[in-house]
């Protein structure tokens, strides 16, 4: 014999199925909301990266134009960038620029190290005062202090 579910059981199954669908839809909508919030931030980050790339490309273009002008000035006449002499002088100027950048980085590093050493040395200045007090000779006793009455 085959038993069929009762009407009450069918209603309960249908209600449970509808609740599951509603819960699934709610979870999906929450996921969509989270992703939309991420999308706004991702778009902002993408636009910032794109602006950075554009600024860097513009800076490189200006730097290249400046190098071309320097090379033309060095050669003394208007020369095409495809000319071998132009390329040779351009390489020379590029090497000079790289060397200058390396020197600037080296100098900046030395200055940072010096600043660190000075910062470490600054607390030592208080130690000098402590040694004079520890020796027992205060400013009044040594005669360095002038009284206001005299």
DOZA-739758 format. One line per field, with one value per residue (C-alpha): x, y, z. Coordinates in steps of 0.001 Angstrom, whole numbers. Layout:
BEGIN
x <- [X,...];
y <- [Y,...];
z <- [Z,...];
# end
This chain:
BEGIN
x <- [0,1050,549,42,916,-1906,-3081,-1519,1874,1649,938,3888,6258,5087,5490,9004,9932,8704,10596,13762,13330,12757,15850,17915,16750,17544,21059,21627,20459,22790,25667,24765,24679,28128,29500,27996,29721,32985,32358,32282,35602,37124,36065,37598,40835,40867,40382,43201,45543,44591,45243,48625,49527,48461,50468,53509,53194,52883,55919,57930,56828,57893,61186,61840,61094,63448,66172,65684,66062,69207,70713,69906,71441,74522,74940,74308,71768,68328,68841,66326,65962,66667,70165,72982,74799,71590,71216,74810,74485,71088,72633,75421,72897,70824,73890,74618,71027,71140,74427,72970,69902,72119,74145,70958,69662,73016,73056,69470,70354,73358,71196,68629,71385,72815,69359,68965,72345,71473,68158,69958,72544,69956,69067,72802,72731,70818,73564,76081,74005,73742,77539,78075,75492,76959,80435,79143,79936,76756,76697,76407,79411,81694,81082,79458,76203,75969,73629,71006,71885,75458];
y <- [0,3538,6208,9809,12684,14359,17824,19190,17698,19180,22637,22356,21248,24117,26637,25328,25504,29110,30081,28509,30462,33720,33072,32223,35418,37482,36028,36677,40297,40803,39428,41785,44744,43828,43475,46824,48494,46868,47994,51650,51308,49257,51879,54670,52688,51956,55633,56590,54030,55271,58887,57834,56057,59066,61443,59182,58887,62674,63156,60694,62436,65827,64373,62829,66136,67872,65303,65809,69570,69065,66756,69170,72003,69888,68985,72563,72066,70590,66861,64053,61509,58710,60108,57881,60901,61915,58403,58395,61745,60709,57599,59726,62178,59282,57859,61288,61544,58069,58896,62136,60268,57674,60423,62144,58879,58273,61803,61468,58170,59765,62645,60196,58282,61544,62580,59208,59599,63130,61879,59151,61666,64212,62421,62373,66160,65611,63281,66159,68162,65180,64781,68366,67920,64545,66066,68233,71566,73407,76645,78621,76934,77323,81062,80958,82135,85894,87056,89635,91643,92468];
z <- [0,-720,1918,891,3214,5008,4085,7301,6346,2847,4306,6713,3931,1720,4580,5353,1664,1424,4593,3194,-53,1859,4015,924,-805,2324,2536,-1161,-802,2180,113,-2726,-302,1068,-2451,-3491,-531,-1589,-5165,-4139,-2294,-5108,-7654,-5576,-5218,-8955,-9804,-7416,-9006,-12462,-11448,-10020,-13264,-15317,-13126,-13323,-17110,-17420,-15184,-17280,-20493,-19133,-17902,-21327,-23077,-20668,-21406,-25147,-24699,-22592,-25215,-28024,-26016,-25298,-28981,-30028,-32767,-33336,-33838,-34302,-31491,-33990,-34723,-33320,-31848,-30077,-28651,-27467,-25695,-24323,-22742,-21284,-19788,-18447,-16699,-15191,-13970,-12407,-10712,-9321,-8032,-6379,-4698,-3530,-2031,-352,1091,2333,4001,5707,6931,8340,10123,11491,12705,14440,16092,17199,18598,20511,21724,22931,26211,27043,27557,30835,32026,31884,34363,36682,36840,38040,40772,41705,42050,44872,43218,42492,40547,43805,45421,42437,42236,38809,40296,40930,43617,42806,45972,44883];
# end
